[in-house]
Amino acid sequence: MGFSKKEYEFLAEIGLGPDNLGGYVNGEWKATGSVISSVNPSSNQMIAKVTEASVQDYEEGMLACNEAAKKWKSIPAPKRGEIVRQIGEALRAKLDVLGRLVSLEMGKILPEGIGEVQEIIDMCDYAVGLSRQLNGSIIPSERPDHMMLEAWNPLGIVGVITAFNFPCAVLGWNACIALVCGNCVVWKGAPTTPLITIAVTKLMAEVFEKNNLPGAIFTSFCGGAEIGQAIAKDTRIALVSFTGSSKVGMMVQQIVIERFGKCLLELSGNNAIIVMDDADIKLAVRSILFAAVGTAGQRCTTCRRLFLHESIYQKVLDQLVGVYKQVKIGDPLEKETLVGPLHTRASRENFEKGISSIKSQGGKILVGGSVIDSDGNFVQPTIVEISPDASVVKEELFGPVLYVMKFKTLEEAIEMNNSVPQGLSSSIFTRRPEAIFKWIGPHGSDCGIVNVNIPTNGAEIGGAFGGEKATGGGREAGSDSWKQYMRRSTCTINYGSELPLAQGISFGS
Ligand code: UN1
């Protein structure tokens, strides 16, 4: 059972051991909840034990965090940026080892594990620059000797609830920005990736400690629904960023709205790629492979629906089936592997259930369709030919299953793209400007991410990430997402001695 000495040496490099405390409370490691095992998805063997935080630990952490918020917001934004710069440096120094941990505990292949940590480093760099650009605007006033301006102030505390599939990058999107904006951060990582939560928190904690700042600025908990609910209900938390399914997201939003809190939702996707008759087919096939099979189909940006123009339908499909047959499935830490295991046994069972629903709804499996007999949670990347009306096509099956459908016209393909409840990501393969501009315009894709000649997944951090409809409407990472982490003060200043009223109203004069 468990880990070899060499593997424990690796864990020790990031401050982890066989038993770990999963709560960072007021600058101390403390946890009094239940003891759980972190499990390797490739073998279903335990990696290490973690004591989760209890609701009492949560309360204690939040009291300190609330105090720390007063101190943190009084530090000038560029100085806060300097702290985030140091976090970026600390992550750079541990990029490989942290990437390996992501790969080990989540199950994604090593280049993707390292890519995930790189995504937080990119966010740090971005946030450092941003810390000098939290600019408001000056607005012309209609009244003489008056001036209007916008000032951006911190919200106070931002809660971040992340999912197993991006166990630390999504924390990075939120935390880097929240911190430079002057907010404290309370993080609950996914219950099945506690070692990553602890490792990333340790690294952050060291930076705050080195700078003699309260550790409670970054408060973190390993735990399940109880802690998630506590965050959603907590009136001290002005903004809750939640990543997960549409179903749970809806519940979180209802709780947060009830107390007039703000919510930032990154929920389910059901993303499509359209391949037009003029597309560069080689480029499309490579992109579809990464989009549908990368991260074993467990990204919210994974391509689940493929629409092929009837004239190139068979050609693309033949090539795709050919490459699917060659994909190396196995240990995510091994060099040649392209597809690792699904994250948990439950995900594997869900895949099996999904395949039987597909079959019962008339789906024809062209390649894959089975779980792989092993101790881990490996399944075969699968392509299914199916009618766009089948109800399975409207749902997000979190695994490497791709539904293929035929279309005749661009309009028809766009309609199919937009015909699902979710609206995260989408992509078209074409060289025709009229198709490209239609696709990105008002009659095009209704998604938050609208790509051309690239996969649906693998977004850069510079853009705002998120989607419409059942995806929740949130936007995180780049562009002007930072504004959601701040409170806008609209200030009208009278520097004269008269009292002219807006709209020309005369009142009692
Ligand atoms: C997610 O799956 O929750 O665009 C996020 C991508 C990654 C982020 C995915 N940068 O695929």
Boltz pocket constraint, residues with backbone or C-beta under 6 A from the ligand:
constraints:
  - pocket:
      binder: B
      contacts: [[A, 165], [A, 166], [A, 170], [A, 243], [A, 298], [A, 299], [A, 300], [A, 301], [A, 456], [A, 457], [A, 458], [A, 459], [A, 460]]
      max_distance: 6.0
